[in-house]
Every structure is written in C-alpha cells, then in structure tokens.
Amino acid sequence: MSASIGYFVTGTDTEIGKTLVSCTLVHALAQAGIRVAAMKPVAAGAELRDGAWHNEDVDLLAAEVNVPLPVDLTTPYLLRDAAAPHIAAEQEGVRIEIAHILDCYKRVAAAADAVIVEGVGGFRVPLSASEDTADLAQQLGLPVVLVVGMRLGCL
C-alpha cells in the first residue's frame, strides 16, 4: 500500500513559511482521521541536543504527524551547517542523491495514507552540481504547493 495523498511544499525562498504550511496540512489531514507522515528530505542547519542532531523544521513536522517514523527515513540528509544544501553537503563529505530520497519516500508512503514533503530553501535550490529541488519535486511526482511572500510582484 502507498500514500494516496501527497504534496511537495516549496517556496520562493527560505523563511517564507514552508514549514507553517506543511505543518498545517499535516495537522488538517490528521484531524480528518487520515494516517499522515511528513518528510523534509534535506534539512540544512542542525544542533546537537541530548546526543542527537535536531533541525527545528524537522522537529515541528514530527510533532504534527500521527504516523511517526525514524528521522533517517523522513530526513535522509540532515546537514549540520545552515547553508545552501549542496554546499553544506560538500563540507560534510556527503553527496545528496535524489534516488536515495525517492527510496525513502516510497518507504514512508507505504506506511501512511498521506505524505507531506517539505522542500529546502527555494524551489530551484541546488542539491548537487546537476540537480535541484525542482528535479526532486518532478521525480516525486507530487503536486507542488508554492509558498509565496506577500510582496510586490508575487501574484
């Protein structure tokens, strides 16, 4: 069985409200009695707490789901530096691979009826020299929710 509901939440840039929208979607689905999981496949910026690395967005999403899953499945790339993901990954000696994210997504989707996937940074943030978050959204095959700031030119 795999998730029948899913969305990829992205934004025009960082700190635009992706996590608020993602958490709201997760919360609404859970309140409707739907078994919902959430992913933030790439998270840049983590702090060590109680012997484990934590990212605020990842923790907020995890607090809303009713299908809790291991963080290494929901966030396969938890990067310590709060920098562009491809730069943070390079500094840590990690290569972000969309194929690995897709494998994790399939496993998460098999455990839930709905999966909300939150992107990182803006919609075209590089994940490697050849792929970005738009490529990830396309390969996941999920409808995209674009979070846009309310300012001149954003229609």
Contacts in CASP RR format, 6 or more apart in sequence:
PFRMAT RR
TARGET T0000
AUTHOR 0000-0000-0000
METHOD contacts of the structure
MODEL  1
MSASIGYFVTGTDTEIGKTLVSCTLVHALAQAGIRVAAMKPVAAGAELRD
GAWHNEDVDLLAAEVNVPLPVDLTTPYLLRDAAAPHIAAEQEGVRIEIAH
ILDCYKRVAAAADAVIVEGVGGFRVPLSASEDTADLAQQLGLPVVLVVGM
RLGCL
1 110 0 8 1.000
2 106 0 8 1.000
2 109 0 8 1.000
2 110 0 8 1.000
3 37 0 8 1.000
3 108 0 8 1.000
3 109 0 8 1.000
3 110 0 8 1.000
3 112 0 8 1.000
3 113 0 8 1.000
3 114 0 8 1.000
3 115 0 8 1.000
4 113 0 8 1.000
4 114 0 8 1.000
5 29 0 8 1.000
5 34 0 8 1.000
5 36 0 8 1.000
5 113 0 8 1.000
5 114 0 8 1.000
5 115 0 8 1.000
6 114 0 8 1.000
6 115 0 8 1.000
6 116 0 8 1.000
6 117 0 8 1.000
6 142 0 8 1.000
6 143 0 8 1.000
7 25 0 8 1.000
7 116 0 8 1.000
7 117 0 8 1.000
7 142 0 8 1.000
7 143 0 8 1.000
7 144 0 8 1.000
7 145 0 8 1.000
8 117 0 8 1.000
8 119 0 8 1.000
8 136 0 8 1.000
8 137 0 8 1.000
8 140 0 8 1.000
8 141 0 8 1.000
8 142 0 8 1.000
8 143 0 8 1.000
8 144 0 8 1.000
8 145 0 8 1.000
9 18 0 8 1.000
9 21 0 8 1.000
9 22 0 8 1.000
9 25 0 8 1.000
9 116 0 8 1.000
9 117 0 8 1.000
9 118 0 8 1.000
9 119 0 8 1.000
9 144 0 8 1.000
9 145 0 8 1.000
9 147 0 8 1.000
10 18 0 8 1.000
10 118 0 8 1.000
10 119 0 8 1.000
10 121 0 8 1.000
10 122 0 8 1.000
10 123 0 8 1.000
10 133 0 8 1.000
10 137 0 8 1.000
10 144 0 8 1.000
10 145 0 8 1.000
10 146 0 8 1.000
10 147 0 8 1.000
11 17 0 8 1.000
11 18 0 8 1.000
11 119 0 8 1.000
11 121 0 8 1.000
11 122 0 8 1.000
11 123 0 8 1.000
11 146 0 8 1.000
11 147 0 8 1.000
11 148 0 8 1.000
12 122 0 8 1.000
12 123 0 8 1.000
12 146 0 8 1.000
12 147 0 8 1.000
12 148 0 8 1.000
12 149 0 8 1.000
12 154 0 8 1.000
13 121 0 8 1.000
13 122 0 8 1.000
14 121 0 8 1.000
14 122 0 8 1.000
16 122 0 8 1.000
16 147 0 8 1.000
16 148 0 8 1.000
16 149 0 8 1.000
17 147 0 8 1.000
18 57 0 8 1.000
18 118 0 8 1.000
18 119 0 8 1.000
18 121 0 8 1.000
18 147 0 8 1.000
19 56 0 8 1.000
19 57 0 8 1.000
19 60 0 8 1.000
19 61 0 8 1.000
19 118 0 8 1.000
21 145 0 8 1.000
21 147 0 8 1.000
22 38 0 8 1.000
22 40 0 8 1.000
22 61 0 8 1.000
22 116 0 8 1.000
22 118 0 8 1.000
23 60 0 8 1.000
23 61 0 8 1.000
23 63 0 8 1.000
23 64 0 8 1.000
25 116 0 8 1.000
25 145 0 8 1.000
26 36 0 8 1.000
26 38 0 8 1.000
26 61 0 8 1.000
26 64 0 8 1.000
26 65 0 8 1.000
26 116 0 8 1.000
27 64 0 8 1.000
29 36 0 8 1.000
29 114 0 8 1.000
29 116 0 8 1.000
30 36 0 8 1.000
30 64 0 8 1.000
30 65 0 8 1.000
30 66 0 8 1.000
33 66 0 8 1.000
34 113 0 8 1.000
34 114 0 8 1.000
35 66 0 8 1.000
35 67 0 8 1.000
35 111 0 8 1.000
35 112 0 8 1.000
35 113 0 8 1.000
35 114 0 8 1.000
36 65 0 8 1.000
36 66 0 8 1.000
36 67 0 8 1.000
36 112 0 8 1.000
36 113 0 8 1.000
36 114 0 8 1.000
36 115 0 8 1.000
36 116 0 8 1.000
37 65 0 8 1.000
37 67 0 8 1.000
37 68 0 8 1.000
37 69 0 8 1.000
37 74 0 8 1.000
37 108 0 8 1.000
37 109 0 8 1.000
37 111 0 8 1.000
37 112 0 8 1.000
37 114 0 8 1.000
37 115 0 8 1.000
37 116 0 8 1.000
38 61 0 8 1.000
38 62 0 8 1.000
38 64 0 8 1.000
38 65 0 8 1.000
38 74 0 8 1.000
38 115 0 8 1.000
38 116 0 8 1.000
38 117 0 8 1.000
38 118 0 8 1.000
39 61 0 8 1.000
39 74 0 8 1.000
39 75 0 8 1.000
39 104 0 8 1.000
39 105 0 8 1.000
39 108 0 8 1.000
39 115 0 8 1.000
39 116 0 8 1.000
39 117 0 8 1.000
39 118 0 8 1.000
40 55 0 8 1.000
40 57 0 8 1.000
40 58 0 8 1.000
40 61 0 8 1.000
40 74 0 8 1.000
40 75 0 8 1.000
40 117 0 8 1.000
40 118 0 8 1.000
40 119 0 8 1.000
40 120 0 8 1.000
41 74 0 8 1.000
41 75 0 8 1.000
41 76 0 8 1.000
41 77 0 8 1.000
41 101 0 8 1.000
41 104 0 8 1.000
41 105 0 8 1.000
41 117 0 8 1.000
41 119 0 8 1.000
41 120 0 8 1.000
41 136 0 8 1.000
42 75 0 8 1.000
42 76 0 8 1.000
42 77 0 8 1.000
42 79 0 8 1.000
42 85 0 8 1.000
42 96 0 8 1.000
42 101 0 8 1.000
42 119 0 8 1.000
42 120 0 8 1.000
42 127 0 8 1.000
42 133 0 8 1.000
43 55 0 8 1.000
43 57 0 8 1.000
43 58 0 8 1.000
43 75 0 8 1.000
43 77 0 8 1.000
43 78 0 8 1.000
43 79 0 8 1.000
43 120 0 8 1.000
44 79 0 8 1.000
44 81 0 8 1.000
44 82 0 8 1.000
44 83 0 8 1.000
44 84 0 8 1.000
44 85 0 8 1.000
44 88 0 8 1.000
44 120 0 8 1.000
45 55 0 8 1.000
45 79 0 8 1.000
45 80 0 8 1.000
45 81 0 8 1.000
45 82 0 8 1.000
45 83 0 8 1.000
45 88 0 8 1.000
46 53 0 8 1.000
46 54 0 8 1.000
46 55 0 8 1.000
46 78 0 8 1.000
46 79 0 8 1.000
46 80 0 8 1.000
47 53 0 8 1.000
47 54 0 8 1.000
48 54 0 8 1.000
53 78 0 8 1.000
53 80 0 8 1.000
55 75 0 8 1.000
55 78 0 8 1.000
57 118 0 8 1.000
58 71 0 8 1.000
58 74 0 8 1.000
58 75 0 8 1.000
58 78 0 8 1.000
61 74 0 8 1.000
61 116 0 8 1.000
61 118 0 8 1.000
62 68 0 8 1.000
62 71 0 8 1.000
62 74 0 8 1.000
67 111 0 8 1.000
67 112 0 8 1.000
69 108 0 8 1.000
69 111 0 8 1.000
71 78 0 8 1.000
73 104 0 8 1.000
73 107 0 8 1.000
73 108 0 8 1.000
74 104 0 8 1.000
74 108 0 8 1.000
76 100 0 8 1.000
76 101 0 8 1.000
76 104 0 8 1.000
77 85 0 8 1.000
77 89 0 8 1.000
77 94 0 8 1.000
77 96 0 8 1.000
77 101 0 8 1.000
79 85 0 8 1.000
79 88 0 8 1.000
79 89 0 8 1.000
79 92 0 8 1.000
79 94 0 8 1.000
80 88 0 8 1.000
80 92 0 8 1.000
81 87 0 8 1.000
81 88 0 8 1.000
81 91 0 8 1.000
81 92 0 8 1.000
82 88 0 8 1.000
83 91 0 8 1.000
84 125 0 8 1.000
84 126 0 8 1.000
85 96 0 8 1.000
85 120 0 8 1.000
85 121 0 8 1.000
85 125 0 8 1.000
85 126 0 8 1.000
85 127 0 8 1.000
86 96 0 8 1.000
86 126 0 8 1.000
86 127 0 8 1.000
86 128 0 8 1.000
86 129 0 8 1.000
89 95 0 8 1.000
89 96 0 8 1.000
89 127 0 8 1.000
89 128 0 8 1.000
95 128 0 8 1.000
96 127 0 8 1.000
96 128 0 8 1.000
96 131 0 8 1.000
97 128 0 8 1.000
98 127 0 8 1.000
98 131 0 8 1.000
98 135 0 8 1.000
98 136 0 8 1.000
98 139 0 8 1.000
101 136 0 8 1.000
101 140 0 8 1.000
102 139 0 8 1.000
102 140 0 8 1.000
105 115 0 8 1.000
105 117 0 8 1.000
105 140 0 8 1.000
108 115 0 8 1.000
109 115 0 8 1.000
117 140 0 8 1.000
117 142 0 8 1.000
119 133 0 8 1.000
119 136 0 8 1.000
119 137 0 8 1.000
120 133 0 8 1.000
121 133 0 8 1.000
122 133 0 8 1.000
123 133 0 8 1.000
123 134 0 8 1.000
123 137 0 8 1.000
123 144 0 8 1.000
123 146 0 8 1.000
124 132 0 8 1.000
124 133 0 8 1.000
124 134 0 8 1.000
125 132 0 8 1.000
125 133 0 8 1.000
126 132 0 8 1.000
127 133 0 8 1.000
127 135 0 8 1.000
127 136 0 8 1.000
137 144 0 8 1.000
148 154 0 8 1.000
END
